[in-house]
Amino acid sequence: MNHSADFRLTGERRLFKKLSNLNFEIIIDIGANKGDWAEMVLSEAPLSKVYAFEPQKSEFDKLVKLSKNYENRLFPYNLALGDVESNIEMHIHDTSSELSYIDNKLNQLPLLTGKSSTSESIKMTLFDTFIESNEDKFNVINFIKIDTEGYEYEVLLGSIKTLSKYKPDFIQIEMNWHALFRNNSLLKISMQLSTYRCFQILPFGDVLYEIDPRDPVRNFYQLSIFLFIHKDVTLQNF
């Protein structure tokens, strides 16, 4: 478990320090919220561009404001990414935007029960559709981060063509309690990423620890962050 909003404590800052020598050109941030992760990445990877997707309007406005500090490097989009083309309802958490969610089944989660008093109509599209409409911007995709409060699997389903075409080296997935209520698992996600090895990002010691998603012990329902690394990538200094 690496439950913290501090990227030093989750291991994510250490990870990007290790990866900085790879000189990523394009990084995708799906579920960007107000842009804290994107800002961390831009500081650690000064040659990179980040395309950030955030559906909740109040957080998107903060993301837009942040992007003015990173002209031509941070590109915000007010979209939800999933496996359908539709306008859908997002349930807005009363006190924490990072706990807002799409699937109403998550209201059963004790952390969220009774904490969503408003909803917001948002536009959902497939990542494949977005890429097809903006193909001129993407000659490569190096790294994708997905943190969508239990909707990670659907994001992957809507990205099948893109993943096949661009074969990003790294795909970061946050797994949390939401998976228990949405019938998802690390194994289910790994089956969509069959050409990738699975690692847990650690806040101490070695940055990455390789795990087997088929192991029942690894399919626990507690906040942890996993990095899927394409099998063609040679790992060094981890």
C-alpha positions as CSV (number, residue, x, y, z in Angstrom):
1,M,0.0,0.0,0.0
2,N,1.3,3.5,-0.8
3,H,-1.6,5.8,0.2
4,S,-0.4,9.4,0.1
5,A,-0.9,12.6,-1.9
6,D,2.9,13.2,-1.6
7,F,4.6,11.8,-4.7
8,R,7.8,11.2,-2.7
9,L,5.9,8.9,-0.4
10,T,4.1,7.0,-3.2
11,G,7.4,6.4,-5.0
12,E,6.2,8.2,-8.1
13,R,8.7,11.1,-7.9
14,R,11.5,8.5,-7.4
15,L,10.2,6.7,-10.4
16,F,10.4,9.7,-12.7
17,K,13.8,10.6,-11.5
18,K,14.9,7.1,-12.6
19,L,13.1,7.5,-15.9
20,S,14.3,11.0,-16.7
21,N,17.2,9.8,-18.8
22,L,14.7,8.3,-21.3
23,N,13.7,11.8,-22.4
24,F,10.0,11.1,-22.8
25,E,8.4,13.2,-25.6
26,I,4.7,12.7,-24.8
27,I,3.0,11.7,-21.5
28,I,-0.8,11.1,-21.2
29,D,-2.4,11.9,-17.8
30,I,-6.0,10.4,-17.7
31,G,-7.8,11.6,-14.5
32,A,-5.6,14.6,-14.1
33,N,-7.6,16.4,-11.4
34,K,-6.1,19.8,-10.8
35,G,-2.8,18.8,-12.2
36,D,-0.5,17.9,-9.3
37,W,0.8,14.7,-11.0
38,A,1.3,16.5,-14.3
39,E,3.2,19.3,-12.6
40,M,5.5,16.7,-10.8
41,V,6.2,15.0,-14.1
42,L,6.9,18.3,-15.9
43,S,9.4,19.2,-13.3
44,E,11.2,15.8,-13.4
45,A,11.0,15.4,-17.2
46,P,11.8,18.9,-18.6
47,L,11.7,17.8,-22.3
48,S,8.2,16.2,-22.0
49,K,4.8,17.3,-23.0
50,V,1.7,16.2,-21.0
51,Y,-1.8,15.8,-22.4
52,A,-4.1,15.9,-19.4
53,F,-7.8,14.8,-19.3
54,E,-10.1,15.9,-16.4
55,P,-13.9,15.8,-16.7
56,Q,-14.9,17.6,-13.5
57,K,-15.3,21.3,-14.4
58,S,-14.0,22.8,-11.1
59,E,-10.8,20.8,-11.3
60,F,-10.4,21.3,-15.0
61,D,-10.4,25.1,-14.4
62,K,-7.5,24.7,-12.0
63,L,-5.7,22.5,-14.6
64,V,-6.2,25.2,-17.2
65,K,-4.8,27.8,-14.9
66,L,-1.7,25.6,-14.2
67,S,-1.2,25.0,-17.9
68,K,-0.4,28.7,-18.3
69,N,2.8,28.1,-16.3
70,Y,3.8,25.4,-18.8
71,E,3.0,27.0,-22.2
72,N,3.3,24.4,-25.0
73,R,4.0,21.6,-22.5
74,L,0.7,21.0,-20.6
75,F,-2.4,20.6,-22.7
76,P,-5.7,20.2,-20.7
77,Y,-8.9,18.6,-22.1
78,N,-12.3,18.7,-20.3
79,L,-13.2,15.1,-21.1
80,A,-13.8,11.7,-19.4
81,L,-12.2,8.8,-21.2
82,G,-13.9,5.4,-21.1
83,D,-15.4,2.7,-23.4
84,V,-18.5,4.6,-24.7
85,E,-19.3,7.8,-26.5
86,S,-21.9,9.5,-24.4
87,N,-22.8,12.2,-21.9
88,I,-22.8,10.7,-18.5
89,E,-23.3,11.8,-14.9
90,M,-20.3,12.2,-12.5
91,H,-21.1,12.1,-8.8
92,I,-19.3,14.9,-7.1
93,H,-17.8,14.2,-3.6
94,D,-18.7,16.8,-1.0
95,T,-15.2,17.6,0.2
96,S,-12.6,15.9,-2.0
97,S,-12.6,16.2,-5.8
98,E,-10.3,13.2,-6.0
99,L,-13.1,11.0,-4.7
100,S,-15.7,11.9,-7.3
101,Y,-16.8,9.0,-9.4
102,I,-18.9,7.9,-12.4
103,D,-20.4,4.5,-11.5
104,N,-23.3,4.8,-9.1
105,K,-22.4,1.4,-7.6
106,L,-19.5,3.1,-5.8
107,N,-22.0,4.8,-3.5
108,Q,-21.8,1.4,-1.6
109,L,-18.2,2.0,-0.8
110,P,-18.0,3.2,2.9
111,L,-15.5,5.9,2.0
112,L,-18.1,7.4,-0.4
113,T,-21.5,6.6,1.0
114,G,-23.5,9.7,1.5
115,K,-20.6,11.9,0.4
116,S,-21.9,12.7,-3.1
117,S,-24.7,15.3,-2.9
118,T,-24.4,16.7,-6.5
119,S,-23.8,15.4,-10.0
120,E,-22.4,16.9,-13.1
121,S,-23.1,16.0,-16.7
122,I,-19.8,15.3,-18.5
123,K,-18.7,14.2,-21.9
124,M,-17.2,10.8,-22.3
125,T,-15.3,9.6,-25.3
126,L,-12.8,6.8,-26.2
127,F,-9.1,7.6,-26.1
128,D,-9.0,5.9,-29.5
129,T,-11.5,8.5,-30.8
130,F,-9.5,11.4,-29.4
131,I,-6.3,10.1,-30.9
132,E,-7.9,9.5,-34.3
133,S,-9.2,13.1,-34.2
134,N,-5.8,14.5,-33.2
135,E,-3.4,12.2,-34.9
136,D,-1.2,15.0,-36.1
137,K,-0.2,15.7,-32.5
138,F,1.1,12.2,-31.7
139,N,4.0,10.7,-33.5
140,V,4.8,8.8,-30.3
141,I,3.2,8.1,-26.8
142,N,5.8,7.1,-24.2
143,F,3.9,7.0,-20.9
144,I,0.2,6.8,-19.9
145,K,-1.1,7.3,-16.4
146,I,-4.7,6.3,-15.6
147,D,-6.3,7.3,-12.3
148,T,-10.0,7.3,-12.8
149,E,-11.5,6.2,-9.5
150,G,-12.4,2.7,-10.5
151,Y,-12.9,3.3,-14.2
152,E,-9.4,2.3,-15.3
153,Y,-10.5,-0.9,-17.1
154,E,-13.0,0.9,-19.2
155,V,-10.3,3.5,-20.2
156,L,-8.2,0.6,-21.4
157,L,-11.1,-0.9,-23.4
158,G,-11.4,2.5,-25.1
159,S,-7.7,2.6,-25.9
160,I,-7.2,-0.7,-27.7
161,K,-6.3,0.7,-31.1
162,T,-4.1,3.4,-29.6
163,L,-2.1,0.9,-27.5
164,S,-1.7,-1.4,-30.5
165,K,-0.5,1.4,-32.7
166,Y,1.8,3.4,-30.4
167,K,2.9,0.6,-28.0
168,P,3.7,3.0,-25.1
169,D,6.6,1.7,-23.0
170,F,4.9,2.5,-19.7
171,I,1.3,2.4,-18.4
172,Q,0.7,3.4,-14.8
173,I,-2.6,2.3,-13.1
174,E,-3.9,3.2,-9.7
175,M,-5.9,0.3,-8.1
176,N,-8.1,1.1,-5.1
177,W,-11.1,-0.1,-3.1
178,H,-13.3,0.8,-6.1
179,A,-12.3,-2.4,-7.9
180,L,-14.2,-4.5,-5.3
181,F,-17.5,-2.9,-6.1
182,R,-16.9,-2.8,-9.9
183,N,-15.9,-6.4,-10.3
184,N,-12.4,-5.4,-11.5
185,S,-9.0,-6.7,-10.5
186,L,-5.3,-6.4,-11.3
187,L,-5.6,-9.7,-13.2
188,K,-8.5,-8.4,-15.3
189,I,-6.5,-5.3,-16.2
190,S,-3.3,-7.3,-16.9
191,M,-5.3,-9.4,-19.4
192,Q,-5.8,-6.3,-21.5
193,L,-2.1,-5.6,-21.3
194,S,-0.7,-9.0,-22.2
195,T,2.4,-7.6,-23.8
196,Y,3.4,-5.9,-20.5
197,R,5.2,-6.9,-17.3
198,C,3.6,-5.7,-14.1
199,F,5.4,-3.9,-11.3
200,Q,4.3,-2.3,-8.1
201,I,5.8,1.2,-7.5
202,L,7.4,1.3,-4.1
203,P,8.0,4.3,-1.8
204,F,11.3,2.7,-0.4
205,G,14.1,0.4,-1.5
206,D,13.9,-0.6,-5.1
207,V,11.5,1.7,-7.0
208,L,9.9,-1.2,-8.8
209,Y,8.9,-4.7,-7.6
210,E,7.8,-7.2,-10.3
211,I,4.6,-9.1,-9.4
212,D,2.4,-11.8,-11.0
213,P,-1.1,-10.4,-11.5
214,R,-2.4,-14.0,-11.5
215,D,-1.4,-14.3,-7.8
216,P,-4.5,-13.9,-5.6
217,V,-2.5,-12.2,-3.0
218,R,-1.6,-9.4,-5.5
219,N,-5.3,-8.8,-6.2
220,F,-5.9,-7.0,-2.9
221,Y,-8.4,-4.1,-2.6
222,Q,-6.2,-1.3,-1.2
223,L,-4.7,1.8,-2.7
224,S,-1.6,0.8,-4.7
225,I,0.1,2.0,-7.8
226,F,1.3,-0.3,-10.6
227,L,3.4,0.2,-13.6
228,F,3.0,-2.0,-16.6
229,I,6.2,-2.0,-18.7
230,H,6.2,-3.2,-22.3
231,K,8.2,-6.5,-22.6
232,D,10.4,-4.9,-25.2
233,V,11.8,-2.4,-22.7
234,T,15.1,-3.2,-21.1
235,L,15.1,-2.2,-17.4
236,Q,18.2,-0.8,-15.8
237,N,19.0,0.9,-12.5
238,F,15.8,0.0,-10.7
